[in-house]
Amino acid sequence: MKKKEAIDFSLHLDSLNSSEEPKTPVYVEDDDFVDRNEEFINIDDDLVDVEDESDGNEVENDSDNVEGEDEDDNVEDANLAYALRNGFAIKIQASHRNKDNEIYGRLYVCKLYGKSVIAESSQNKRRREVLPKSECKVRMYVNYQKKKRHWEVTILELVHNHGLVSPSKMNLVQRERHVNTATRSLIKTLYGSGVRNCQVMNVIGNIHVGNDKVGFNIQHVRNVLRDERKKRFEISDAQAGLDLLHRLNEESGSKYFIRTEVDEENRLKCLVWIDLRCIMAYQNFGDVMAFDTTYRTNSQKFPEKLAHYYSTFPEFKTDFNNCIYKSLTECVFEARWASFVEKYHLQDHKWLKGLYELKHKWIPAYTRNKFSAFQNSTSRSEGMNSFFDKYVSSATGLKEFIENAQKALARQFMREKEEDYVTINLKRPMKLHTTLEYHASCIYTKKMFRRFQDELVESSKYFVKKDRRASEEGERMRDVYTYYSCYRPMSEPTRRNVYFVAFEKASSLGMCTCRILEHSGLPCRHLLAVFTKKRVSEIPPYYINRR
């Protein structure tokens, strides 16, 4: 083998592509391009690893280099920049590592290096389209000089056997799937913070002043995250998740609640954990809990099960919604349900009959008297699903799920702290400037006060009239309540919704047929309309929940 003469890598590559001979000699070998007894075997884009028999060094495919050194990244960036300026793409054909697993040599080749391999076609297997190889000889081998602390070019061939791409279209050329260490770290940080893959690409594109200048696409982002998951799955994901929980429990002074259930093969089947902050939240607000057993599924079956009726009868949806959601009392619902079933001949509809048997669990007329803190059906759960979807996906492992769930909860508690600060320190803007509104601004949190304001403004649109018949009946029964009817006078009498309010003047206690107070803990507009009529200036303590 001839001795190769090396050139300093700092020599600009563009000068080597000129017609003039470079001042520093460069030795180029055609067949044996590495002065070692090593064999490179090209199969499509991948290189089969072959171990060096002489000194134990390893030759390996590094097209998806995971870590890499900072100096190595600088070499990579310089090579990519040169290739982009001159209309071709490069790839890392192979790397040399020493016994300490440090890269000391690397071979870069043109993307069209090698021979094309024609694979057998398969009807069931999808194959991606690839660039045809032209056996292009363009290549460069760089070697890291440890004493000099820089890279040197030891092999260089710059003559292509194919046409080049114009600079304006270089962003469309398939490029080496290499994401440098700093960008990998940024991708993992953004993903761990709940940023989605497409948004990660937007952030990186902004850093590079354009996605076309990034050098990779969203699939490469997915590959980085896939590689990260593979690292985590080297040990049992379930065990790693449990180890993390027990470590967090120890750090909290054993204040976590952790329960597990395993199957007959001792595999993790169920896991429940509650951290200290959630335990405290349960102690304060445990009067309402939501269990969502349909996470990442769609709990909306009506259009599917009743598709024929939805498509055949235009008024079916309106009648159905009026029956379910606009029936204030159980009696009204029962009457409307019977009429609805008879109108559309649904007496023998098995699925609908099953739902009717469970009416006390989901029909608003039956659930309004149960306190649920403004939760309707699965709306709150769906909102929390959307919140957690920023941090987890169907591909998330247990350990990663626990880590991201804790981040999500930490963010939620921080938002609550911010809300507490706003509630205590900032002044609320008034809409009606009444004593009742001012008193509400002093006792309600910011969000609850806004809801109260909405109800108070709406209450001004209602007409309040004493229901003499009901009041006289109550007097005979020695009832302490006076009864009022509330309605909006602008609506047609035949389509008017009338709400009945029972009010006790001495204590300012009241109840309304809409039962929003019992359901949400906030006085409804009808009750507030009576308060205004009876000149109630403060909200009675009965209506103020600790939450």
Summary of the structure (lengths in Angstrom):
residues: 547
radius of gyration: 35.9
end to end distance: 83.1
largest distance: 118.9
contacts: 1360
relative contact order: 0.06
helix: 43%
strand: 14%
